[in-house]
C-alpha cells in the first residue's frame, strides 16, 4: 500500500487501497454477521464484515442485496465501507457508499490508476 504524507505531517492512506484488499485480494474478515429476511416476497440479505489490517486500520463493509429479478448488468445493491480504526495512517475518506458493484469497481479503478 502506498502512503502519502500530508502537509500536516500525518500519513494519509486512501480508502481505495483497503477496499482493493477486501474485494480483489480476498483478505479474510475478522468478524462477519449475515441476516436474511423477506420483503414483498423476496429474500433480502445483509452481510456485515470487519477487516483488520497489519497497519492497525479496521474497516467495516456492509452489503445488502435482494433476490428481486433484474435484467440489469449491474443490479442494484447497497455497499458501504466505514473506517472504524485508522491505525498508523489517517484513512480517507472515512466512509463510502455505492449503489451497485459497477460503481464500486469504477471508483476503485479511478483511485488506484496512478499506482
N, CA, C and O atoms as a printed pandas DataFrame, in Angstrom:
     atom_number atom_name residue_name chain_id  residue_number  x_coord  y_coord  z_coord
0              1         N          UNK        A               1    0.830   -1.174    0.000
1              2        CA          UNK        A               1    0.000    0.000    0.000
2              3         C          UNK        A               1    0.874    1.237    0.000
3              4         O          UNK        A               1    1.902    1.284    0.676
4              5         N          UNK        A               2    0.469    2.216   -0.747
5              6        CA          UNK        A               2    1.225    3.444   -0.858
6              7         C          UNK        A               2    0.696    4.485    0.112
7              8         O          UNK        A               2   -0.505    4.750    0.153
8              9         N          UNK        A               3    1.585    5.069    0.884
9             10        CA          UNK        A               3    1.225    6.110    1.845
10            11         C          UNK        A               3    1.557    7.473    1.261
11            12         O          UNK        A               3    2.509    7.610    0.494
12            13         N          UNK        A               4    0.773    8.478    1.623
13            14        CA          UNK        A               4    1.012    9.848    1.210
14            15         C          UNK        A               4    1.177   10.674    2.473
15            16         O          UNK        A               4    0.332   10.621    3.367
16            17         N          UNK        A               5    2.266   11.443    2.554
17            18        CA          UNK        A               5    2.472   12.301    3.715
18            19         C          UNK        A               5    1.792   13.633    3.435
19            20         O          UNK        A               5    2.157   14.349    2.502
20            21         N          UNK        A               6    0.806   13.951    4.251
21            22        CA          UNK        A               6    0.046   15.188    4.087
22            23         C          UNK        A               6    0.848   16.374    4.609
23            24         O          UNK        A               6    1.852   16.206    5.301
24            25         N          UNK        A               7    0.393   17.567    4.269
25            26        CA          UNK        A               7    1.080   18.785    4.669
26            27         C          UNK        A               7    1.187   18.922    6.180
27            28         O          UNK        A               7    2.133   19.534    6.676
28            29         N          UNK        A               8    0.249   18.373    6.910
29            30        CA          UNK        A               8    0.265   18.484    8.369
30            31         C          UNK        A               8    1.144   17.428    9.020
31            32         O          UNK        A               8    1.173   17.336   10.248
32            33         N          UNK        A               9    1.862   16.629    8.237
33            34        CA          UNK        A               9    2.828   15.672    8.770
34            35         C          UNK        A               9    2.268   14.296    9.091
35            36         O          UNK        A               9    3.033   13.389    9.423
36            37         N          UNK        A              10    0.960   14.115    9.002
37            38        CA          UNK        A              10    0.345   12.818    9.274
38            39         C          UNK        A              10    0.258   12.054    7.966
39            40         O          UNK        A              10   -0.086   12.622    6.930
40            41         N          UNK        A              11    0.565   10.781    8.013
41            42        CA          UNK        A              11    0.496    9.946    6.817
42            43         C          UNK        A              11   -0.962    9.637    6.504
43            44         O          UNK        A              11   -1.716    9.205    7.376
44            45         N          UNK        A              12   -1.355    9.862    5.245
45            46        CA          UNK        A              12   -2.713    9.571    4.787
46            47         C          UNK        A              12   -2.704    8.335    3.890
47            48         O          UNK        A              12   -1.741    8.098    3.161
48            49         N          UNK        A              13   -3.776    7.554    3.947
49            50        CA          UNK        A              13   -3.933    6.381    3.087
50            51         C          UNK        A              13   -5.341    6.434    2.511
51            52         O          UNK        A              13   -6.307    6.599    3.255
52            53         N          UNK        A              14   -5.467    6.297    1.207
53            54        CA          UNK        A              14   -6.788    6.341    0.580
54            55         C          UNK        A              14   -7.533    5.041    0.874
55            56         O          UNK        A              14   -6.957    3.954    0.830
56            57         N          UNK        A              15   -8.815    5.174    1.174
57            58        CA          UNK        A              15   -9.671    4.024    1.465
58            59         C          UNK        A              15   -9.639    2.988    0.338
59            60         O          UNK        A              15   -9.800    1.794    0.592
60            61         N          UNK        A              16   -9.437    3.432   -0.890
61            62        CA          UNK        A              16   -9.429    2.521   -2.041
62            63         C          UNK        A              16   -8.406    1.395   -1.889
63            64         O          UNK        A              16   -8.652    0.287   -2.364
64            65         N          UNK        A              17   -7.279    1.641   -1.249
65            66        CA          UNK        A              17   -6.274    0.597   -1.064
66            67         C          UNK        A              17   -6.797   -0.528   -0.173
67            68         O          UNK        A              17   -6.496   -1.698   -0.411
68            69         N          UNK        A              18   -7.572   -0.185    0.842
69            70        CA          UNK        A              18   -8.160   -1.188    1.722
70            71         C          UNK        A              18   -9.300   -1.916    1.022
71            72         O          UNK        A              18   -9.440   -3.131    1.158
72            73         N          UNK        A              19  -10.116   -1.176    0.273
73            74        CA          UNK        A              19  -11.230   -1.790   -0.460
74            75         C          UNK        A              19  -10.690   -2.799   -1.468
75            76         O          UNK        A              19  -11.260   -3.879   -1.626
76            77         N          UNK        A              20   -9.606   -2.463   -2.145
77            78        CA          UNK        A              20   -8.987   -3.398   -3.095
78            79         C          UNK        A              20   -8.578   -4.685   -2.388
79            80         O          UNK        A              20   -8.809   -5.778   -2.905
80            81         N          UNK        A              21   -7.977   -4.562   -1.220
81            82        CA          UNK        A              21   -7.554   -5.748   -0.469
82            83         C          UNK        A              21   -8.754   -6.613   -0.093
83            84         O          UNK        A              21   -8.656   -7.840   -0.086
84            85         N          UNK        A              22   -9.879   -5.983    0.217
85            86        CA          UNK        A              22  -11.090   -6.713    0.592
86            87         C          UNK        A              22  -11.733   -7.363   -0.625
87            88         O          UNK        A              22  -12.041   -8.555   -0.601
88            89         N          UNK        A              23  -11.939   -6.587   -1.694
89            90        CA          UNK        A              23  -12.709   -7.041   -2.853
90            91         C          UNK        A              23  -11.887   -7.884   -3.816
91            92         O          UNK        A              23  -12.340   -8.942   -4.253
92            93         N          UNK        A              24  -10.687   -7.429   -4.152
93            94        CA          UNK        A              24   -9.904   -8.099   -5.192
94            95         C          UNK        A              24   -8.872   -9.079   -4.648
95            96         O          UNK        A              24   -8.633  -10.123   -5.255
96            97         N          UNK        A              25   -8.260   -8.758   -3.517
97            98        CA          UNK        A              25   -7.186   -9.594   -2.999
98            99         C          UNK        A              25   -7.683  -10.682   -2.050
99           100         O          UNK        A              25   -6.926  -11.580   -1.681
100          101         N          UNK        A              26   -8.954  -10.602   -1.657
101          102        CA          UNK        A              26   -9.548  -11.655   -0.844
102          103         C          UNK        A              26   -9.045  -11.734    0.590
103          104         O          UNK        A              26   -8.947  -12.829    1.143
104          105         N          UNK        A              27   -8.727  -10.612    1.200
105          106        CA          UNK        A              27   -8.301  -10.622    2.596
106          107         C          UNK        A              27   -9.421  -11.226    3.452
107          108         O          UNK        A              27  -10.601  -11.001    3.184
108          109         N          UNK        A              28   -9.053  -11.980    4.463
109          110        CA          UNK        A              28  -10.035  -12.624    5.338
110          111         C          UNK        A              28  -10.631  -11.619    6.317
111          112         O          UNK        A              28   -9.926  -10.767    6.857
112          113         N          UNK        A              29  -11.932  -11.730    6.536
113          114        CA          UNK        A              29  -12.570  -10.868    7.533
114          115         C          UNK        A              29  -12.279  -11.420    8.926
115          116         O          UNK        A              29  -12.065  -12.620    9.099
116          117         N          UNK        A              30  -12.275  -10.535    9.907
117          118        CA          UNK        A              30  -12.037  -10.967   11.280
118          119         C          UNK        A              30  -13.351  -11.218   12.003
119          120         O          UNK        A              30  -13.371  -11.836   13.068
120          121         N          UNK        A              31  -14.463  -10.733   11.420
121          122        CA          UNK        A              31  -15.777  -10.913   12.017
122          123         C          UNK        A              31  -16.816  -10.710   10.925
123          124         O          UNK        A              31  -16.655   -9.844   10.066
124          125         N          UNK        A              32  -17.893  -11.515   10.955
125          126        CA          UNK        A              32  -18.954  -11.352    9.960
126          127         C          UNK        A              32  -20.290  -11.753   10.560
127          128         O          UNK        A              32  -20.383  -12.696   11.346
128          129         N          UNK        A              33  -21.329  -11.008   10.168
129          130        CA          UNK        A              33  -22.699  -11.313   10.573
130          131         C          UNK        A              33  -23.567  -11.232    9.331
131          132         O          UNK        A              33  -23.479  -10.267    8.572
132          133         N          UNK        A              34  -24.409  -12.243    9.117
133          134        CA          UNK        A              34  -25.299  -12.259    7.959
134          135         C          UNK        A              34  -26.737  -12.366    8.464
135          136         O          UNK        A              34  -27.062  -13.212    9.296
136          137         N          UNK        A              35  -27.588  -11.483    7.938
137          138        CA          UNK        A              35  -29.018  -11.504    8.265
138          139         C          UNK        A              35  -29.799  -11.699    6.976
139          140         O          UNK        A              35  -29.411  -11.197    5.921
140          141         N          UNK        A              36  -30.912  -12.437    7.070
141          142        CA          UNK        A              36  -31.801  -12.631    5.918
142          143         C          UNK        A              36  -33.237  -12.408    6.373
143          144         O          UNK        A              36  -33.616  -12.772    7.486
144          145         N          UNK        A              37  -34.030  -11.799    5.486
145          146        CA          UNK        A              37  -35.446  -11.605    5.780
146          147         C          UNK        A              37  -36.208  -11.502    4.462
147          148         O          UNK        A              37  -35.614  -11.365    3.393
148          149         N          UNK        A              38  -37.517  -11.569    4.560
149          150        CA          UNK        A              38  -38.398  -11.465    3.393
150          151         C          UNK        A              38  -38.957  -10.052    3.299
151          152         O          UNK        A              38  -39.369   -9.474    4.304
152          153         N          UNK        A              39  -38.971   -9.496    2.083
153          154        CA          UNK        A              39  -39.555   -8.186    1.832
154          155         C          UNK        A              39  -40.358   -8.288    0.542
155          156         O          UNK        A              39  -39.786   -8.484   -0.530
156          157         N          UNK        A              40  -41.652   -8.160    0.636
157          158        CA          UNK        A              40  -42.559   -8.248   -0.508
158          159         C          UNK        A              40  -42.352   -9.533   -1.299
159          160         O          UNK        A              40  -42.415   -9.532   -2.528
160          161         N          UNK        A              41  -42.108  -10.619   -0.589
161          162        CA          UNK        A              41  -41.955  -11.925   -1.221
162          163         C          UNK        A              41  -40.563  -12.255   -1.726
163          164         O          UNK        A              41  -40.362  -13.330   -2.292
164          165         N          UNK        A              42  -39.608  -11.376   -1.544
165          166        CA          UNK        A              42  -38.239  -11.608   -2.000
166          167         C          UNK        A              42  -37.296  -11.638   -0.810
167          168         O          UNK        A              42  -37.466  -10.891    0.154
168          169         N          UNK        A              43  -36.298  -12.511   -0.889
169          170        CA          UNK        A              43  -35.323  -12.589    0.189
170          171         C          UNK        A              43  -34.321  -11.442    0.075
171          172         O          UNK        A              43  -33.843  -11.122   -1.014
172          173         N          UNK        A              44  -34.015  -10.836    1.211
173          174        CA          UNK        A              44  -33.009   -9.784    1.300
174          175         C          UNK        A              44  -31.917  -10.291    2.229
175          176         O          UNK        A              44  -32.201  -10.896    3.263
176          177         N          UNK        A              45  -30.669  -10.042    1.854
177          178        CA          UNK        A              45  -29.539  -10.463    2.689
178          179         C          UNK        A              45  -28.650   -9.269    2.974
179          180         O          UNK        A              45  -28.315   -8.499    2.073
180          181         N          UNK        A              46  -28.270   -9.121    4.241
181          182        CA          UNK        A              46  -27.310   -8.095    4.644
182          183         C          UNK        A              46  -26.134   -8.800    5.301
183          184         O          UNK        A              46  -26.298   -9.536    6.274
184          185         N          UNK        A              47  -24.946   -8.566    4.757
185          186        CA          UNK        A              47  -23.716   -9.131    5.323
186          187         C          UNK        A              47  -22.846   -7.976    5.811
187          188         O          UNK        A              47  -22.523   -7.059    5.056
188          189         N          UNK        A              48  -22.477   -8.039    7.081
189          190        CA          UNK        A              48  -21.612   -7.034    7.683
190          191         C          UNK        A              48  -20.330   -7.743    8.105
191          192         O          UNK        A              48  -20.372   -8.733    8.836
192          193         N          UNK        A              49  -19.188   -7.230    7.638
193          194        CA          UNK        A              49  -17.910   -7.854    7.975
194          195         C          UNK        A              49  -16.909   -6.774    8.377
195          196         O          UNK        A              49  -16.939   -5.656    7.863
196          197         N          UNK        A              50  -16.033   -7.127    9.293
197          198        CA          UNK        A              50  -14.954   -6.229    9.693
198          199         C          UNK        A              50  -13.623   -6.855    9.304
199          200         O          UNK        A              50  -13.409   -8.060    9.439
200          201         N          UNK        A              51  -12.742   -5.998    8.821
201          202        CA          UNK        A              51  -11.425   -6.422    8.359
202          203         C          UNK        A              51  -10.376   -5.651    9.131
203          204         O          UNK        A              51  -10.431   -4.423    9.204
204          205         N          UNK        A              52   -9.416   -6.364    9.712
205          206        CA          UNK        A              52   -8.311   -5.726   10.433
206          207         C          UNK        A              52   -7.039   -5.877    9.597
207          208         O          UNK        A              52   -6.718   -6.963    9.114
208          209         N          UNK        A              53   -6.334   -4.776    9.442
209          210        CA          UNK        A              53   -5.130   -4.760    8.619
210          211         C          UNK        A              53   -3.894   -4.658    9.492
211          212         O          UNK        A              53   -3.962   -4.217   10.639
212          213         N          UNK        A              54   -2.758   -5.072    8.934
213          214        CA          UNK        A              54   -1.496   -5.106    9.676
214          215         C          UNK        A              54   -1.073   -3.725   10.176
215          216         O          UNK        A              54   -0.353   -3.629   11.171
216          217         N          UNK        A              55   -1.508   -2.649    9.502
217          218        CA          UNK        A              55   -1.135   -1.295    9.937
218          219         C          UNK        A              55   -2.031   -0.761   11.048
219          220         O          UNK        A              55   -1.868    0.377   11.488
220          221         N          UNK        A              56   -2.989   -1.589   11.507
221          222        CA          UNK        A              56   -3.866   -1.201   12.598
222          223         C          UNK        A              56   -5.230   -0.698   12.164
223          224         O          UNK        A              56   -6.106   -0.508   13.008
224          225         N          UNK        A              57   -5.436   -0.478   10.882
225          226        CA          UNK        A              57   -6.737    0.000   10.401
226          227         C          UNK        A              57   -7.773   -1.116   10.500
227          228         O          UNK        A              57   -7.462   -2.290   10.301
228          229         N          UNK        A              58   -9.009   -0.728   10.812
229          230        CA          UNK        A              58  -10.147   -1.650   10.816
230          231         C          UNK        A              58  -11.234   -1.032    9.948
231          232         O          UNK        A              58  -11.637    0.113   10.152
232          233         N          UNK        A              59  -11.701   -1.813    8.974
233          234        CA          UNK        A              59  -12.707   -1.351    8.014
234          235         C          UNK        A              59  -13.928   -2.262    8.115
235          236         O          UNK        A              59  -13.801   -3.486    8.160
236          237         N          UNK        A              60  -15.121   -1.644    8.149
237          238        CA          UNK        A              60  -16.369   -2.415    8.127
238          239         C          UNK        A              60  -16.985   -2.298    6.734
239          240         O          UNK        A              60  -17.122   -1.201    6.191
240          241         N          UNK        A              61  -17.353   -3.446    6.166
241          242        CA          UNK        A              61  -18.035   -3.481    4.864
242          243         C          UNK        A              61  -19.426   -4.057    5.073
243          244         O          UNK        A              61  -19.583   -5.122    5.671
244          245         N          UNK        A              62  -20.436   -3.347    4.575
245          246        CA          UNK        A              62  -21.816   -3.818    4.646
246          247         C          UNK        A              62  -22.339   -3.942    3.229
247          248         O          UNK        A              62  -22.231   -3.008    2.434
248          249         N          UNK        A              63  -22.917   -5.114    2.910
249          250        CA          UNK        A              63  -23.507   -5.344    1.586
250          251         C          UNK        A              63  -24.926   -5.846    1.800
251          252         O          UNK        A              63  -25.157   -6.810    2.531
252          253         N          UNK        A              64  -25.873   -5.177    1.151
253          254        CA          UNK        A              64  -27.271   -5.601    1.214
254          255         C          UNK        A              64  -27.763   -5.834   -0.207
255          256         O          UNK        A              64  -27.666   -4.965   -1.074
256          257         N          UNK        A              65  -28.293   -7.031   -0.418
257          258        CA          UNK        A              65  -28.800   -7.423   -1.745
258          259         C          UNK        A              65  -30.160   -8.062   -1.575
259          260         O          UNK        A              65  -30.458   -8.685   -0.555
260          261         N          UNK        A              66  -30.985   -7.891   -2.607
261          262        CA          UNK        A              66  -32.245   -8.632   -2.601
262          263         C          UNK        A              66  -32.240   -9.600   -3.778
263          264         O          UNK        A              66  -31.411   -9.491   -4.682
264          265         N          UNK        A              67  -33.152  -10.527   -3.758
265          266        CA          UNK        A              67  -33.239  -11.537   -4.815
266          267         C          UNK        A              67  -34.271  -11.163   -5.871
267          268         O          UNK        A              67  -34.746  -12.027   -6.608
268          269         N          UNK        A              68  -34.622   -9.878   -5.951
269          270        CA          UNK        A              68  -35.576   -9.395   -6.936
270          271         C          UNK        A              68  -35.001   -9.592   -8.330
271          272         O          UNK        A              68  -33.872   -9.176   -8.592
272          273         N          UNK        A              69  -35.762  -10.225   -9.241
273          274        CA          UNK        A              69  -35.241  -10.452  -10.599
274          275         C          UNK        A              69  -34.899   -9.131  -11.291
275          276         O          UNK        A              69  -35.664   -8.169  -11.230
276          277         N          UNK        A              70  -33.748   -9.102  -11.945
277          278        CA          UNK        A              70  -33.315   -7.892  -12.631
278          279         C          UNK        A              70  -32.586   -8.270  -13.911
279          280         O          UNK        A              70  -31.806   -9.222  -13.942
280          281         N          UNK        A              71  -32.849   -7.514  -14.957
281          282        CA          UNK        A              71  -32.176   -7.713  -16.241
282          283         C          UNK        A              71  -30.929   -6.830  -16.354
283          284         O          UNK        A              71  -30.208   -6.898  -17.349
284          285         N          UNK        A              72  -30.681   -6.018  -15.354
285          286        CA          UNK        A              72  -29.551   -5.097  -15.399
286          287         C          UNK        A              72  -28.227   -5.832  -15.251
287          288         O          UNK        A              72  -28.118   -6.786  -14.481
288          289         N          UNK        A              73  -27.224   -5.382  -15.993
289          290        CA          UNK        A              73  -25.888   -5.974  -15.874
290          291         C          UNK        A              73  -25.323   -5.733  -14.478
291          292         O          UNK        A              73  -24.617   -6.581  -13.931
292          293         N          UNK        A              74  -25.636   -4.579  -13.910
293          294        CA          UNK        A              74  -25.205   -4.232  -12.558
294          295         C          UNK        A              74  -26.438   -3.984  -11.715
295          296         O          UNK        A              74  -26.882   -2.847  -11.556
296          297         N          UNK        A              75  -26.976   -5.040  -11.187
297          298        CA          UNK        A              75  -28.198   -4.931  -10.389
298          299         C          UNK        A              75  -27.954   -4.090   -9.144
299          300         O          UNK        A              75  -26.853   -4.057   -8.595
300          301         N          UNK        A              76  -29.011   -3.413   -8.717
301          302        CA          UNK        A              76  -28.924   -2.562   -7.539
302          303         C          UNK        A              76  -28.608   -3.387   -6.295
303          304         O          UNK        A              76  -29.181   -4.454   -6.070
304          305         N          UNK        A              77  -27.694   -2.870   -5.505
305          306        CA          UNK        A              77  -27.383   -3.410   -4.187
306          307         C          UNK        A              77  -26.802   -2.248   -3.399
307          308         O          UNK        A              77  -26.556   -1.184   -3.967
308          309         N          UNK        A              78  -26.580   -2.425   -2.123
309          310        CA          UNK        A              78  -26.069   -1.342   -1.310
310          311         C          UNK        A              78  -24.786   -1.806   -0.648
311          312         O          UNK        A              78  -24.774   -2.784    0.098
312          313         N          UNK        A              79  -23.714   -1.095   -0.930
313          314        CA          UNK        A              79  -22.391   -1.449   -0.406
314          315         C          UNK        A              79  -21.855   -0.224    0.331
315          316         O          UNK        A              79  -21.850    0.881   -0.211
316          317         N          UNK        A              80  -21.407   -0.427    1.562
317          318        CA          UNK        A              80  -20.800    0.700    2.271
318          319         C          UNK        A              80  -19.545    0.252    2.996
319          320         O          UNK        A              80  -19.420   -0.894    3.429
320          321         N          UNK        A              81  -18.623    1.190    3.114
321          322        CA          UNK        A              81  -17.374    0.993    3.839
322          323         C          UNK        A              81  -17.281    2.068    4.902
323          324         O          UNK        A              81  -17.598    3.230    4.651
324          325         N          UNK        A              82  -16.849    1.680    6.083
325          326        CA          UNK        A              82  -16.684    2.625    7.175
326          327         C          UNK        A              82  -15.373    2.326    7.884
327          328         O          UNK        A              82  -15.096    1.183    8.247
328          329         N          UNK        A              83  -14.571    3.363    8.078
329          330        CA          UNK        A              83  -13.314    3.212    8.807
330          331         C          UNK        A              83  -13.639    3.238   10.293
331          332         O          UNK        A              83  -14.134    4.241   10.806
332          333         N          UNK        A              84  -13.362    2.134   10.985
333          334        CA          UNK        A              84  -13.620    2.055   12.422
334          335         C          UNK        A              84  -12.396    2.490   13.222
335          336         O          UNK        A              84  -12.520    3.147   14.255
336          337         N          UNK        A              85  -11.198    2.113   12.727
337          338        CA          UNK        A              85   -9.932    2.465   13.360
338          339         C          UNK        A              85   -8.958    2.875   12.269
339          340         O          UNK        A              85   -8.820    2.165   11.273
340          341         N          UNK        A              86   -8.288    3.991   12.432
341          342        CA          UNK        A              86   -7.352    4.474   11.418
342          343         C          UNK        A              86   -5.993    3.792   11.482
343          344         O          UNK        A              86   -5.348    3.646   10.444
344          345         N          UNK        A              87   -5.545    3.381   12.615
345          346        CA          UNK        A              87   -4.238    2.740   12.705
346          347         C          UNK        A              87   -3.109    3.718   12.481
347          348         O          UNK        A              87   -3.193    4.867   12.916
348          349         N          UNK        A              88   -2.037    3.281   11.801
349          350        CA          UNK        A              88   -0.833    4.089   11.606
350          351         C          UNK        A              88   -1.052    5.252   10.643
351          352         O          UNK        A              88   -0.329    6.246   10.713
352          353         N          UNK        A              89   -2.018    5.152    9.759
353          354        CA          UNK        A              89   -2.293    6.200    8.771
354          355         C          UNK        A              89   -3.722    6.702    8.924
355          356         O          UNK        A              89   -4.602    5.979    9.392
356          357         N          UNK        A              90   -3.937    7.926    8.529
357          358        CA          UNK        A              90   -5.277    8.500    8.505
358          359         C          UNK        A              90   -5.941    8.036    7.210
359          360         O          UNK        A              90   -5.492    8.405    6.124
360          361         N          UNK        A              91   -6.999    7.235    7.306
361          362        CA          UNK        A              91   -7.671    6.688    6.130
362          363         C          UNK        A              91   -8.746    7.677    5.679
363          364         O          UNK        A              91   -9.569    8.125    6.477
364          365         N          UNK        A              92   -8.723    8.008    4.391
365          366        CA          UNK        A              92   -9.706    8.933    3.837
366          367         C          UNK        A              92  -10.177    8.433    2.476
367          368         O          UNK        A              92   -9.367    7.909    1.711
368          369         N          UNK        A              93  -11.433    8.575    2.155
369          370        CA          UNK        A              93  -12.485    9.055    3.037
370          371         C          UNK        A              93  -12.801    8.021    4.120
371          372         O          UNK        A              93  -12.488    6.841    3.964
372          373         N          UNK        A              94  -13.410    8.458    5.200
373          374        CA          UNK        A              94  -13.711    7.570    6.327
374          375         C          UNK        A              94  -14.984    6.773    6.091
375          376         O          UNK        A              94  -15.271    5.829    6.827
376          377         N          UNK        A              95  -15.753    7.146    5.065
377          378        CA          UNK        A              95  -16.991    6.435    4.754
378          379         C          UNK        A              95  -17.255    6.546    3.261
379          380         O          UNK        A              95  -17.049    7.611    2.679
380          381         N          UNK        A              96  -17.709    5.465    2.630
381          382        CA          UNK        A              96  -18.036    5.482    1.199
382          383         C          UNK        A              96  -19.168    4.504    0.952
383          384         O          UNK        A              96  -19.181    3.403    1.502
384          385         N          UNK        A              97  -20.134    4.915    0.108
385          386        CA          UNK        A              97  -21.301    4.086   -0.199
386          387         C          UNK        A              97  -21.465    3.979   -1.711
387          388         O          UNK        A              97  -21.207    4.935   -2.443
388          389         N          UNK        A              98  -21.897    2.803   -2.173
389          390        CA          UNK        A              98  -22.145    2.549   -3.593
390          391         C          UNK        A              98  -23.525    1.938   -3.766
391          392         O          UNK        A              98  -24.030    1.269   -2.864
392          393         N          UNK        A              99  -24.145    2.169   -4.941
393          394        CA          UNK        A              99  -25.463    1.622   -5.243
394          395         C          UNK        A              99  -25.420    0.334   -6.035
395          396         O          UNK        A              99  -26.454   -0.302   -6.234
396          397         N          UNK        A             100  -24.222   -0.069   -6.498
397          398        CA          UNK        A             100  -24.059   -1.354   -7.183
398          399         C          UNK        A             100  -22.560   -1.663   -7.316
399          400         O          UNK        A             100  -21.714   -0.808   -7.058
400          401         N          UNK        A             101  -22.256   -2.884   -7.719
401          402        CA          UNK        A             101  -20.854   -3.308   -7.806
402          403         C          UNK        A             101  -20.101   -2.624   -8.953
403          404         O          UNK        A             101  -18.879   -2.487   -8.890
404          405         N          UNK        A             102  -20.809   -2.197   -9.989
405          406        CA          UNK        A             102  -20.141   -1.494  -11.093
406          407         C          UNK        A             102  -19.599   -0.147  -10.634
407          408         O          UNK        A             102  -18.488    0.232  -11.004
408          409         N          UNK        A             103  -20.363    0.571   -9.840
409          410        CA          UNK        A             103  -19.888    1.863   -9.319
410          411         C          UNK        A             103  -18.693    1.662   -8.390
411          412         O          UNK        A             103  -17.747    2.450   -8.399
412          413         N          UNK        A             104  -18.748    0.602   -7.591
413          414        CA          UNK        A             104  -17.627    0.284   -6.707
414          415         C          UNK        A             104  -16.367   -0.006   -7.528
415          416         O          UNK        A             104  -15.289    0.495   -7.209
416          417         N          UNK        A             105  -16.502   -0.807   -8.576
417          418        CA          UNK        A             105  -15.367   -1.169   -9.425
418          419         C          UNK        A             105  -14.797    0.058  -10.139
419          420         O          UNK        A             105  -13.578    0.203  -10.239
420          421         N          UNK        A             106  -15.669    0.945  -10.637
421          422        CA          UNK        A             106  -15.197    2.163  -11.309
422          423         C          UNK        A             106  -14.426    3.042  -10.331
423          424         O          UNK        A             106  -13.359    3.555  -10.668
424          425         N          UNK        A             107  -14.960    3.222   -9.120
425          426        CA          UNK        A             107  -14.304    4.034   -8.092
426          427         C          UNK        A             107  -12.912    3.473   -7.776
427          428         O          UNK        A             107  -11.950    4.228   -7.637
428          429         N          UNK        A             108  -12.815    2.154   -7.665
429          430        CA          UNK        A             108  -11.517    1.517   -7.401
430          431         C          UNK        A             108  -10.529    1.792   -8.530
431          432         O          UNK        A             108   -9.399    2.209   -8.280
432          433         N          UNK        A             109  -10.953    1.560   -9.772
433          434        CA          UNK        A             109  -10.072    1.793  -10.922
434          435         C          UNK        A             109   -9.610    3.253  -10.960
435          436         O          UNK        A             109   -8.435    3.524  -11.211
436          437         N          UNK        A             110  -10.506    4.170  -10.718
437          438        CA          UNK        A             110  -10.177    5.600  -10.760
438          439         C          UNK        A             110   -9.134    5.950   -9.688
439          440         O          UNK        A             110   -8.151    6.630   -9.984
440          441         N          UNK        A             111   -9.340    5.496   -8.463
441          442        CA          UNK        A             111   -8.455    5.894   -7.373
442          443         C          UNK        A             111   -7.158    5.093   -7.303
443          444         O          UNK        A             111   -6.226    5.499   -6.608
444          445         N          UNK        A             112   -7.078    3.972   -8.004
445          446        CA          UNK        A             112   -5.855    3.180   -7.987
446          447         C          UNK        A             112   -5.089    3.268   -9.301
447          448         O          UNK        A             112   -4.063    2.607   -9.467
448          449         N          UNK        A             113   -5.575    4.076  -10.231
449          450        CA          UNK        A             113   -4.964    4.177  -11.562
450          451         C          UNK        A             113   -3.524    4.682  -11.525
451          452         O          UNK        A             113   -2.720    4.319  -12.384
452          453         N          UNK        A             114   -3.194    5.509  -10.548
453          454        CA          UNK        A             114   -1.852    6.081  -10.509
454          455         C          UNK        A             114   -0.840    5.233   -9.760
455          456         O          UNK        A             114    0.292    5.666   -9.546
456          457         N          UNK        A             115   -1.223    4.056   -9.367
457          458        CA          UNK        A             115   -0.204    3.255   -8.717
458          459         C          UNK        A             115   -0.752    2.224   -7.862
459          460         O          UNK        A             115    0.000    1.468   -7.246
